[in-house]
């Protein structure tokens, strides 16, 4: 189904999903499915979520870890599962012939006879999409894969451990069953989508999820406000989180421009939580309190989540999980930093301001430990550091 760009005024009201849409189809497929109303949904432990598997590919980076394994691939998902990650996050789009596939970028680039060309993923048939990169059939060569970097350069998509492109169905079938999936519903920021198109795409994705998920934990997330509302209306089995950069970029759709708007969207549409860019949380620590008071969950993404100290600080602030690229390093750090210390009870009994200091020792490794006064000071200092 081709994309349809329309003006905002032409988009139907989302208060009602079209009459021919089966609202209950996806909430009753399994007798074991749980209804995840906002009041009942809770994240039990601090989550570490692998970004696009075991980490996104930054092809221009000098850090080999950012080019180790092809992102959004079965190989990357299973590599992340070797560590104590709770979920992997990945991006799902739907091909022209209605097959959900896993790919982040809106366009896929290749080169033929010295000429670089691009194809929009959602305008490709599945068979065309799968022709890019390594092929499943031994000895068969696929089309070259290039990538456009944020600064506009076109570079070869070279990684140390490559893998084939894959469908959502294959991810369910070939990935460790206990590994949770944070499925980002991917849409192009530059397009205003008709509601009919969004419903069509979401139903194609939900069909696969409800047929193959079984007991695997699932979280849906999206930057697209209308898609967030619709996927919540179309099913009540899995939680839906709204993605936001918290105002670091501004959009015509005001619902995307602040954490306050994100909270409002969630409350008005029964969403279960927010996934914020981490800097937005550090710039505005009070937002975490507002989110928690609204009985919403809060996760974060961003490069600062590859710094163990920043992750631990978020844990102290009340953030419930982080999406990270350096899966090995951060899972190990979280395990060490958040493991109960034998001195914890003694420290908690000390009067405010009389803790053991900013750094304590645990299991031979450094564990930051803050008194309430120190934590209050850091929460005031961090926004100044982020803004500077």
Secondary structure as the mmCIF struct_conf table of DSSP 4:
data_model
#
loop_
_struct_conf.conf_type_id
_struct_conf.id
_struct_conf.beg_label_comp_id
_struct_conf.beg_label_asym_id
_struct_conf.beg_label_seq_id
_struct_conf.end_label_comp_id
_struct_conf.end_label_asym_id
_struct_conf.end_label_seq_id
STRN STRN1 UNK A 5 UNK A 5
HELX_RH_3T_P HELX_RH_3T_P1 UNK A 8 UNK A 10
BEND BEND1 UNK A 11 UNK A 11
HELX_LH_PP_P HELX_LH_PP_P1 UNK A 12 UNK A 13
TURN_TY1_P TURN_TY1_P1 UNK A 14 UNK A 15
BEND BEND2 UNK A 16 UNK A 16
TURN_TY1_P TURN_TY1_P2 UNK A 19 UNK A 20
BEND BEND3 UNK A 21 UNK A 21
TURN_TY1_P TURN_TY1_P3 UNK A 23 UNK A 27
BEND BEND4 UNK A 28 UNK A 29
TURN_TY1_P TURN_TY1_P4 UNK A 31 UNK A 32
HELX_LH_PP_P HELX_LH_PP_P2 UNK A 33 UNK A 35
TURN_TY1_P TURN_TY1_P5 UNK A 38 UNK A 40
BEND BEND5 UNK A 45 UNK A 45
STRN STRN2 UNK A 47 UNK A 51
TURN_TY1_P TURN_TY1_P6 UNK A 52 UNK A 54
TURN_TY1_P TURN_TY1_P7 UNK A 59 UNK A 60
BEND BEND6 UNK A 62 UNK A 62
HELX_RH_3T_P HELX_RH_3T_P2 UNK A 64 UNK A 67
BEND BEND7 UNK A 68 UNK A 68
STRN STRN3 UNK A 69 UNK A 69
TURN_TY1_P TURN_TY1_P8 UNK A 71 UNK A 72
BEND BEND8 UNK A 73 UNK A 73
HELX_RH_AL_P HELX_RH_AL_P1 UNK A 74 UNK A 81
TURN_TY1_P TURN_TY1_P9 UNK A 82 UNK A 84
BEND BEND9 UNK A 86 UNK A 86
STRN STRN4 UNK A 87 UNK A 94
TURN_TY1_P TURN_TY1_P10 UNK A 96 UNK A 97
BEND BEND10 UNK A 98 UNK A 98
STRN STRN5 UNK A 100 UNK A 102
BEND BEND11 UNK A 105 UNK A 106
STRN STRN6 UNK A 107 UNK A 112
TURN_TY1_P TURN_TY1_P11 UNK A 113 UNK A 114
STRN STRN7 UNK A 115 UNK A 120
HELX_RH_3T_P HELX_RH_3T_P3 UNK A 121 UNK A 123
BEND BEND12 UNK A 124 UNK A 124
HELX_RH_AL_P HELX_RH_AL_P2 UNK A 126 UNK A 129
TURN_TY1_P TURN_TY1_P12 UNK A 130 UNK A 131
STRN STRN8 UNK A 132 UNK A 132
BEND BEND13 UNK A 133 UNK A 134
BEND BEND14 UNK A 136 UNK A 137
TURN_TY1_P TURN_TY1_P13 UNK A 138 UNK A 139
STRN STRN9 UNK A 143 UNK A 143
STRN STRN10 UNK A 146 UNK A 148
TURN_TY1_P TURN_TY1_P14 UNK A 150 UNK A 151
BEND BEND15 UNK A 152 UNK A 152
STRN STRN11 UNK A 154 UNK A 156
BEND BEND16 UNK A 160 UNK A 160
STRN STRN12 UNK A 161 UNK A 161
STRN STRN13 UNK A 166 UNK A 167
HELX_RH_AL_P HELX_RH_AL_P3 UNK A 168 UNK A 174
BEND BEND17 UNK A 175 UNK A 175
TURN_TY1_P TURN_TY1_P15 UNK A 177 UNK A 178
BEND BEND18 UNK A 179 UNK A 179
STRN STRN14 UNK A 180 UNK A 185
TURN_TY1_P TURN_TY1_P16 UNK A 189 UNK A 190
HELX_LH_PP_P HELX_LH_PP_P3 UNK A 192 UNK A 192
STRN STRN15 UNK A 193 UNK A 193
HELX_LH_PP_P HELX_LH_PP_P4 UNK A 194 UNK A 194
HELX_RH_AL_P HELX_RH_AL_P4 UNK A 195 UNK A 212
TURN_TY1_P TURN_TY1_P17 UNK A 214 UNK A 215
STRN STRN16 UNK A 218 UNK A 222
BEND BEND19 UNK A 223 UNK A 223
HELX_RH_AL_P HELX_RH_AL_P5 UNK A 225 UNK A 234
BEND BEND20 UNK A 236 UNK A 238
STRN STRN17 UNK A 239 UNK A 244
TURN_TY1_P TURN_TY1_P18 UNK A 246 UNK A 247
BEND BEND21 UNK A 248 UNK A 249
BEND BEND22 UNK A 252 UNK A 253
HELX_RH_3T_P HELX_RH_3T_P4 UNK A 254 UNK A 256
BEND BEND23 UNK A 257 UNK A 257
HELX_RH_AL_P HELX_RH_AL_P6 UNK A 259 UNK A 269
TURN_TY1_P TURN_TY1_P19 UNK A 270 UNK A 270
STRN STRN18 UNK A 273 UNK A 277
HELX_RH_AL_P HELX_RH_AL_P7 UNK A 278 UNK A 283
TURN_TY1_P TURN_TY1_P20 UNK A 284 UNK A 285
HELX_RH_AL_P HELX_RH_AL_P8 UNK A 286 UNK A 293
TURN_TY1_P TURN_TY1_P21 UNK A 294 UNK A 295
STRN STRN19 UNK A 297 UNK A 301
BEND BEND24 UNK A 302 UNK A 302
HELX_RH_3T_P HELX_RH_3T_P5 UNK A 303 UNK A 306
BEND BEND25 UNK A 307 UNK A 307
HELX_RH_AL_P HELX_RH_AL_P9 UNK A 308 UNK A 317
TURN_TY1_P TURN_TY1_P22 UNK A 318 UNK A 318
STRN STRN20 UNK A 321 UNK A 324
BEND BEND26 UNK A 325 UNK A 325
HELX_RH_AL_P HELX_RH_AL_P10 UNK A 327 UNK A 337
BEND BEND27 UNK A 338 UNK A 339
HELX_LH_PP_P HELX_LH_PP_P5 UNK A 340 UNK A 341
TURN_TY1_P TURN_TY1_P23 UNK A 342 UNK A 343
HELX_RH_AL_P HELX_RH_AL_P11 UNK A 344 UNK A 348
TURN_TY1_P TURN_TY1_P24 UNK A 349 UNK A 349
BEND BEND28 UNK A 350 UNK A 350
HELX_LH_PP_P HELX_LH_PP_P6 UNK A 351 UNK A 351
TURN_TY1_P TURN_TY1_P25 UNK A 352 UNK A 353
BEND BEND29 UNK A 355 UNK A 356
BEND BEND30 UNK A 358 UNK A 358
STRN STRN21 UNK A 359 UNK A 362
TURN_TY1_P TURN_TY1_P26 UNK A 363 UNK A 364
STRN STRN22 UNK A 365 UNK A 368
HELX_RH_AL_P HELX_RH_AL_P12 UNK A 372 UNK A 387
#
